[in-house]
Amino acid sequence: DPLWADTLGPEGSSGATYIGSIAANTSAIVRGLSGGRVRCTPRA
């Protein structure tokens, strides 16, 4: 999954807010590092 970086995403996306983008990035990193075996659902 792509990560949100230097800008927020469009309204309605997982990166529309700062907290949402951090939560989405955390989830994507956990899935990537675990090969998809571990899921992380941060509370945004």
MDAnalysis code that builds the backbone (N, CA, C; Angstrom):
import MDAnalysis as mda
import numpy as np

u = mda.Universe.empty(132, n_residues=44, atom_resindex=np.repeat(np.arange(44), 3), trajectory=True)
u.add_TopologyAttr("name", ["N", "CA", "C"] * 44)
u.add_TopologyAttr("resid", np.arange(1, 45))
u.add_TopologyAttr("resname", ["ASP", "PRO", "LEU", "TRP", "ALA", "ASP", "THR", "LEU", "GLY", "PRO", "GLU", "GLY", "SER", "SER", "GLY", "ALA", "THR", "TYR", "ILE", "GLY", "SER", "ILE", "ALA", "ALA", "ASN", "THR", "SER", "ALA", "ILE", "VAL", "ARG", "GLY", "LEU", "SER", "GLY", "GLY", "ARG", "VAL", "ARG", "CYS", "THR", "PRO", "ARG", "ALA"])
u.atoms.positions = np.array([
    [0.839, -1.187, 0.000],
    [0.000, 0.000, 0.000],
    [0.879, 1.245, 0.000],
    [0.487, 2.253, -0.740],
    [1.255, 3.503, -0.705],
    [1.063, 4.215, 0.633],
    [2.047, 4.996, 1.017],
    [1.975, 5.761, 2.260],
    [1.620, 7.210, 1.958],
    [0.933, 7.840, 2.901],
    [0.693, 9.275, 2.802],
    [1.971, 9.961, 3.255],
    [2.392, 10.999, 2.534],
    [3.673, 11.626, 2.859],
    [3.512, 13.107, 3.189],
    [3.799, 13.963, 2.240],
    [3.903, 15.389, 2.540],
    [2.619, 16.191, 2.353],
    [1.555, 15.550, 1.901],
    [0.283, 16.258, 1.751],
    [-0.848, 15.363, 2.239],
    [-1.959, 15.980, 2.547],
    [-3.143, 15.205, 2.915],
    [-3.827, 14.715, 1.648],
    [-4.605, 13.675, 1.793],
    [-5.324, 13.119, 0.656],
    [-6.636, 13.843, 0.422],
    [-7.337, 13.448, -0.620],
    [-8.625, 14.070, -0.918],
    [-9.659, 13.753, 0.164],
    [-10.655, 14.607, 0.273],
    [-11.721, 14.412, 1.247],
    [-12.354, 13.032, 1.070],
    [-12.569, 12.346, 2.173],
    [-13.161, 11.013, 2.129],
    [-12.147, 9.884, 2.042],
    [-10.871, 10.208, 1.825],
    [-9.834, 9.174, 1.750],
    [-9.258, 8.919, 3.139],
    [-8.469, 7.856, 3.258],
    [-7.845, 7.547, 4.553],
    [-6.818, 8.598, 4.955],
    [-6.384, 9.410, 4.018],
    [-5.401, 10.447, 4.310],
    [-5.974, 11.847, 4.332],
    [-7.271, 11.962, 4.486],
    [-7.913, 13.277, 4.457],
    [-7.564, 14.133, 5.670],
    [-7.201, 13.499, 6.775],
    [-6.798, 14.240, 7.974],
    [-5.418, 13.758, 8.400],
    [-4.757, 14.554, 9.219],
    [-3.434, 14.159, 9.704],
    [-3.521, 12.850, 10.484],
    [-4.475, 12.755, 11.411],
    [-4.621, 11.547, 12.224],
    [-4.963, 10.348, 11.336],
    [-5.838, 10.541, 10.372],
    [-6.198, 9.457, 9.456],
    [-5.012, 8.981, 8.636],
    [-4.178, 9.920, 8.183],
    [-3.013, 9.530, 7.382],
    [-1.997, 8.761, 8.224],
    [-1.812, 9.165, 9.481],
    [-0.893, 8.444, 10.371],
    [-1.428, 7.038, 10.641],
    [-2.728, 6.917, 10.884],
    [-3.340, 5.607, 11.125],
    [-3.207, 4.714, 9.894],
    [-3.463, 5.258, 8.710],
    [-3.353, 4.480, 7.475],
    [-1.904, 4.058, 7.231],
    [-0.952, 4.960, 7.463],
    [0.462, 4.628, 7.287],
    [0.898, 3.540, 8.263],
    [0.474, 3.653, 9.515],
    [0.828, 2.645, 10.520],
    [0.316, 1.279, 10.101],
    [-0.915, 1.238, 9.664],
    [-1.518, -0.019, 9.230],
    [-0.764, -0.607, 8.029],
    [-0.429, 0.234, 7.055],
    [0.292, -0.228, 5.866],
    [1.688, -0.735, 6.221],
    [2.373, -0.057, 7.134],
    [3.724, -0.469, 7.532],
    [3.680, -1.808, 8.254],
    [2.724, -1.978, 9.163],
    [2.597, -3.250, 9.889],
    [2.319, -4.391, 8.914],
    [1.400, -4.187, 7.973],
    [1.111, -5.229, 6.971],
    [2.348, -5.533, 6.134],
    [3.082, -4.488, 5.744],
    [4.273, -4.683, 4.923],
    [5.382, -5.423, 5.643],
    [5.644, -5.040, 6.879],
    [6.727, -5.678, 7.637],
    [6.398, -7.109, 8.034],
    [5.117, -7.413, 8.191],
    [4.723, -8.761, 8.617],
    [4.349, -9.654, 7.440],
    [4.482, -9.142, 6.236],
    [4.084, -9.928, 5.073],
    [2.584, -10.169, 5.037],
    [1.819, -9.286, 5.661],
    [0.368, -9.406, 5.678],
    [-0.165, -10.327, 6.761],
    [0.724, -10.902, 7.570],
    [0.287, -11.834, 8.618],
    [-0.321, -11.127, 9.821],
    [0.055, -9.874, 10.031],
    [-0.446, -9.113, 11.176],
    [-1.212, -7.908, 10.649],
    [-2.360, -7.666, 11.248],
    [-3.147, -6.492, 10.881],
    [-3.167, -5.537, 12.066],
    [-3.105, -4.276, 11.771],
    [-3.108, -3.242, 12.796],
    [-4.232, -2.268, 12.460],
    [-5.098, -2.025, 13.411],
    [-6.177, -1.075, 13.194],
    [-6.104, 0.003, 14.273],
    [-5.282, 1.032, 14.023],
    [-5.176, 2.108, 15.009],
    [-6.511, 2.828, 15.154],
    [-6.790, 3.298, 16.329],
    [-8.010, 4.076, 16.560],
    [-7.716, 5.522, 16.237],
    [-8.332, 6.012, 15.192],
    [-8.084, 7.394, 14.760],
    [-9.066, 8.348, 15.391],
])
